[in-house]
């Protein structure tokens, strides 16, 4: 082991002038992906981020309006002329289960189409 270490030291000592190196500018391979990185980051990070933010705001506004409508769905399901001058009370009228499920399904379909567009 000592012989290997001594011979390695002698080899480095004899070739130390070659190990000094020369000063020059080298073109590294990272230049090719560093230069367009800002444009790629903008198109693949910032634009989708803004798009998702806009979608989130729009979805929140739509769900707020739907929740306002859901407070009294009978008002929107039945004609308004039948209840003119009379307040609509949800306790007095119980819609069949099928119409409630259709209303919920329609809401999910509208929201999914709204989110996909």
C-alpha positions in Angstrom: 0.0 0.0 0.0 2.9 2.3 0.8 4.5 1.6 -2.6 1.2 2.5 -4.4 1.0 5.8 -2.5 4.7 6.7 -3.0 4.4 5.9 -6.8 1.2 7.9 -7.1 3.0 10.9 -5.3 6.0 10.6 -7.7 3.6 10.5 -10.7 1.8 13.6 -9.6 5.1 15.4 -8.7 6.5 14.7 -12.2 3.3 15.8 -14.0 2.5 18.8 -11.7 3.1 21.3 -14.5 0.5 19.5 -16.7 -2.0 19.6 -13.9 -1.8 23.4 -13.6 -4.1 23.9 -16.6 -4.6 26.8 -18.9 -6.9 29.7 -18.7 -9.5 29.7 -21.4 -13.3 30.2 -21.8 -15.1 27.0 -22.3 -18.7 26.6 -23.5 -20.4 24.3 -21.1 -23.3 22.1 -22.2 -25.6 23.7 -19.6 -25.7 26.9 -21.8 -28.1 25.2 -24.2 -30.8 24.7 -21.6 -30.0 27.8 -19.4 -30.6 30.3 -22.1 -34.2 29.3 -23.0 -35.1 28.4 -19.4 -36.9 31.7 -18.8 -39.1 31.3 -21.9 -39.9 27.7 -21.1 -40.6 28.6 -17.4 -42.9 31.4 -18.5 -44.8 29.2 -21.0 -45.1 26.1 -18.8 -45.4 27.6 -15.3 -46.6 31.1 -15.4 -49.3 30.8 -18.1 -50.9 27.6 -16.7 -50.7 29.2 -13.2 -52.6 32.2 -14.4 -55.1 30.0 -16.3 -55.7 27.9 -13.2 -56.1 31.0 -11.1 -58.7 32.4 -13.5 -60.5 29.0 -13.5 -60.5 28.9 -9.7 -61.9 32.4 -9.4 -64.6 31.7 -12.0 -65.5 28.4 -10.4 -65.8 30.1 -7.0 -68.1 32.7 -8.4 -70.2 30.1 -10.1 -70.5 28.0 -7.0 -71.4 31.0 -4.9 -74.2 31.8 -7.4 -75.3 28.1 -7.4 -75.3 28.1 -3.6 -77.5 31.2 -3.6 -79.9 29.3 -6.0 -79.7 26.2 -3.9 -81.1 28.0 -0.9 -84.5 28.0 -2.5 -84.5 25.8 -5.6 -88.3 25.6 -5.8 -88.2 29.3 -6.8 -86.2 28.3 -10.0 -87.9 25.0 -10.7 -91.5 26.2 -10.6 -93.0 29.1 -12.6 -92.9 32.4 -10.7 -96.5 33.3 -11.7 -97.8 30.5 -9.4 -96.2 32.2 -6.3 -96.8 35.9 -7.0 -97.3 37.7 -3.8 -96.8 34.6 -1.7 -93.4 33.8 -0.1 -92.1 30.5 -1.0 -91.5 28.2 2.0 -89.5 25.1 1.4 -91.2 23.4 4.4 -94.6 23.5 2.6 -93.5 21.8 -0.5 -91.5 18.6 -0.8 -90.3 17.8 -4.3 -90.0 14.2 -5.4 -86.6 12.6 -5.1 -86.2 12.3 -8.8 -86.5 16.0 -9.5 -84.0 16.7 -6.7 -81.5 14.3 -8.2 -82.0 15.7 -11.7 -81.3 19.2 -10.3 -78.1 18.0 -8.6 -77.0 16.1 -11.7 -77.7 19.1 -13.9 -75.6 21.2 -11.6 -72.7 18.8 -11.8 -72.9 18.6 -15.5 -73.0 22.4 -15.9 -70.1 22.8 -13.5 -68.0 20.2 -15.2 -68.6 21.7 -18.6 -67.8 25.1 -17.2 -64.5 23.9 -15.7 -63.5 22.1 -18.8 -64.0 25.1 -21.0 
